[in-house]
Amino acid sequence: MLQLTDTHAHLNDPAFQHDLNEVLDRARTAGVRTIICVGSDLKTSAEAVELAAQREGIYAAVGVHPHEAKSADEQTWKAIRLLAGRPKVVALGEIGLDFYYYNSPPEVQIAVFRQQILLARELGLPIIIHDRDAHEEVYRILCEEKAGDVGGVFHCFSGGLDFAGKCLDLGFYISLAGPVTFKKAGELLRVACEIPLERLLVETDAPYLAPVPYRGKRNEPAFIVETAKKVAETRGMEPEELAAATSNNARKLFSLER
């Protein structure tokens, strides 16, 4: 059986409010031993922390997603700082920039992103980066704010091989999700094949972006098996080897308990 770590799932999403126990049972049956539940605002960050406290094998990340940046205020930062100190909180995230939807003004996204990098550096926590249509801006801010001091991961990586190389040079990991299984994966398959194994992670981003053959359905941690198999096939590896390596990478990046 595969021994997998889902490094990015939103178990705190309303999509799971009626059957979370069954979802977690299916994940365990599929070989998912560890899940990082990621916050996107103060409410979901608190929910992630609570889930991690209640469930074995679940850890939490807390932060403000760029979509929610416009709603963040001083009270938000005080609360996020307190949550970040709770047991089993392993990262600040997800944070970053989204220049596709612009749900928050770009200048607000940038200010909130910078503030959270500073907080991560202060607390010594890695960061989980959301980067959509903002590669160069994200990279510039990471460099300016010395984010390499704490490192982190580009979640659901969407860039090309050249950009992946720049991220790796900063000390970041690359996490691949369901899109690597899609028919038009293209450059993502090159990334999956060529980046160093020791800097690779896998995730679901559940309930979003379900991999083939579940595309279009609600995603859940058990489906990470399909992503792991596709990445392993692309690299010419056995799925068990890929699962073990990526789980070890997750333990290292997030300082997870063994």
C-alpha positions in Angstrom: 0.0 0.0 0.0 1.1 3.6 -0.7 2.1 5.7 2.3 1.1 9.2 1.2 1.0 12.7 2.5 -1.6 15.2 1.2 0.2 18.5 1.7 -2.7 20.7 0.9 -6.4 20.0 1.5 -9.3 22.2 2.7 -11.0 19.7 5.0 -12.5 22.9 6.6 -14.5 23.6 3.4 -18.3 23.4 3.6 -18.1 20.7 1.0 -17.0 18.2 3.7 -19.4 19.3 6.5 -21.7 16.3 6.1 -19.3 13.4 5.6 -15.9 14.3 6.8 -15.6 11.1 8.8 -16.2 9.0 5.7 -13.8 11.1 3.7 -11.1 10.5 6.2 -11.9 6.8 6.3 -11.5 6.6 2.5 -8.2 8.5 2.7 -6.8 6.1 5.3 -7.9 3.1 3.2 -6.1 4.6 0.2 -2.9 5.0 2.1 -3.0 8.7 3.1 -1.4 8.9 6.5 -0.9 12.6 6.8 -3.0 15.6 5.7 -2.2 19.3 6.0 -5.5 21.2 6.4 -5.0 24.8 5.1 -6.7 28.0 6.1 -7.7 30.8 3.7 -9.0 33.3 6.3 -9.3 33.7 10.0 -12.4 31.5 10.3 -11.0 28.6 8.2 -7.6 28.9 9.9 -9.2 28.4 13.3 -11.2 25.5 11.9 -8.0 23.9 10.6 -6.3 24.3 14.0 -9.3 22.7 15.6 -9.4 19.8 13.2 -5.7 19.2 13.8 -6.2 19.1 17.5 -9.0 16.6 17.2 -7.6 14.2 14.6 -4.5 12.1 14.4 -2.5 12.6 11.2 -3.9 16.0 10.5 -1.8 19.2 10.8 -2.8 22.8 10.2 -1.6 25.9 8.2 -3.0 29.3 9.0 -3.1 32.4 6.9 -5.0 34.8 4.6 -5.6 33.8 1.0 -5.2 36.6 -1.6 -8.9 36.4 -2.3 -9.6 37.4 1.3 -6.8 40.0 1.6 -9.2 42.9 1.4 -10.9 41.8 4.6 -7.8 41.5 6.8 -7.2 44.0 9.5 -5.2 44.4 12.7 -7.4 42.0 14.6 -6.9 39.4 11.9 -3.1 39.5 12.3 -3.4 39.3 16.1 -5.6 36.2 15.8 -3.5 34.6 13.1 -0.4 35.1 15.2 -2.1 33.4 18.2 -3.3 30.5 16.0 0.2 30.0 14.5 1.4 29.2 18.0 -1.0 26.4 18.6 0.1 22.7 18.5 0.3 21.0 15.1 0.4 24.3 13.2 3.2 23.7 10.7 3.0 26.6 8.2 1.6 30.0 7.2 -0.7 29.5 4.4 -2.1 29.7 2.0 -0.7 33.1 1.1 0.3 34.8 -2.1 -1.1 36.5 -5.1 -4.0 35.8 -7.5 -4.0 38.0 -10.6 -6.6 35.9 -12.4 -9.7 36.6 -10.3 -8.6 39.9 -8.6 -11.0 39.2 -5.7 -8.9 41.6 -3.8 -7.1 44.6 -5.3 -3.5 43.8 -6.4 -1.9 46.4 -4.1 -3.8 44.9 -1.1 -2.8 41.4 -2.0 0.8 42.4 -2.2 0.7 44.2 1.2 -0.9 41.2 2.9 1.5 38.8 1.2 4.5 40.8 2.5 3.0 41.0 6.0 2.5 37.3 6.2 6.1 36.5 5.0 7.4 38.8 7.7 5.2 36.9 10.3 6.4 33.6 9.0 10.1 34.7 9.3 9.4 36.0 12.8 7.8 32.7 13.8 10.2 30.4 11.9 7.4 28.8 9.9 7.5 27.8 6.2 5.0 29.3 3.9 2.4 27.8 1.5 2.2 29.9 -1.6 -0.8 30.5 -3.8 0.4 31.8 -7.2 -2.0 32.3 -10.0 -1.0 34.4 -13.0 1.5 36.2 -10.8 4.8 34.3 -11.1 7.2 37.1 -11.5 5.6 39.3 -8.9 5.5 36.5 -6.4 9.1 35.7 -7.1 10.2 39.3 -6.7 8.4 39.6 -3.3 9.9 36.4 -2.0 13.4 37.7 -2.9 12.8 41.1 -1.4 11.3 39.7 1.8 14.0 37.1 2.2 11.4 34.3 2.3 14.1 31.8 1.6 15.0 32.1 5.2 12.0 30.0 6.1 11.3 28.3 2.8 8.0 26.7 1.9 6.1 25.3 -1.1 4.5 26.5 -4.3 1.2 24.7 -3.9 -0.6 23.4 -7.0 2.3 24.6 -9.1 1.2 26.1 -12.4 4.5 27.5 -13.8 6.9 26.1 -16.3 10.2 24.4 -15.9 12.2 27.6 -16.0 10.1 29.2 -13.2 10.3 26.0 -11.2 14.1 26.3 -11.3 14.0 29.8 -9.9 11.7 28.6 -7.1 14.1 25.7 -6.3 17.0 28.1 -6.2 15.2 30.1 -3.5 14.9 26.9 -1.5 11.3 26.2 -2.1 9.5 22.9 -2.8 7.2 22.3 -5.8 3.8 20.6 -5.1 1.8 19.0 -7.9 -1.9 18.4 -7.8 -4.7 17.1 -10.0 -3.9 19.2 -13.1 -0.8 17.1 -13.7 -3.2 14.3 -14.7 -5.2 16.4 -17.2 -5.0 15.8 -20.9 -3.4 19.2 -21.5 -0.9 18.9 -18.6 1.9 19.8 -21.1 4.6 21.7 -19.3 3.5 20.4 -15.9 4.6 16.9 -17.0 8.1 18.3 -17.8 8.2 19.8 -14.3 7.0 16.5 -12.8 9.7 14.6 -14.7 12.7 16.9 -14.2 12.7 18.6 -10.9 14.8 16.9 -8.1 12.9 14.2 -6.3 14.0 15.6 -2.9 12.1 18.9 -3.6 8.8 17.4 -4.8 5.5 17.2 -3.0 2.0 16.0 -4.0 -1.4 17.3 -2.9 -5.1 17.3 -3.7 -6.2 20.9 -3.0 -9.5 19.2 -2.0 -12.3 19.8 -2.6 -11.0 21.5 -5.8 -9.2 20.2 -8.9 -10.0 16.5 -8.7 -7.6 14.4 -10.8 -8.5 12.2 -13.7 -10.6 9.9 -13.6 -12.5 12.0 -11.0 -12.3 15.3 -12.8 -15.4 17.4 -12.3 -16.3 15.8 -9.0 -15.6 16.9 -5.5 -12.0 16.2 -4.8 -10.9 14.5 -1.6 -7.6 13.3 -0.1 -8.1 9.6 -1.2 -7.8 10.8 -4.8 -4.2 11.9 -4.3 -3.4 8.3 -5.3 -4.1 9.2 -8.9 -1.8 12.2 -8.9 1.0 10.2 -7.2 0.6 7.4 -9.8 0.8 9.9 -12.7 3.9 11.7 -11.3 5.5 8.3 -10.7 4.8 7.1 -14.2 6.2 10.3 -15.7 9.4 9.9 -13.7 9.7 6.2 -14.4 9.3 5.3 -10.7 7.2 2.9 -8.8 4.3 4.7 -7.0 5.4 3.3 -3.7 8.8 5.0 -4.1 7.3 8.3 -5.1 4.9 8.2 -2.2 7.7 7.4 0.3 9.9 10.2 -1.1 7.3 12.9 -1.1 6.1 12.0 2.4 9.6 12.2 3.6 9.9 15.6 1.9 6.8 16.8 3.7 8.1 15.6 7.0 11.3 17.6 6.4 9.7 20.8 5.2 6.9 21.0 7.8 8.8 19.4 10.7 6.1 16.8 11.1 6.1 14.2 13.8 7.1 10.7 12.6 
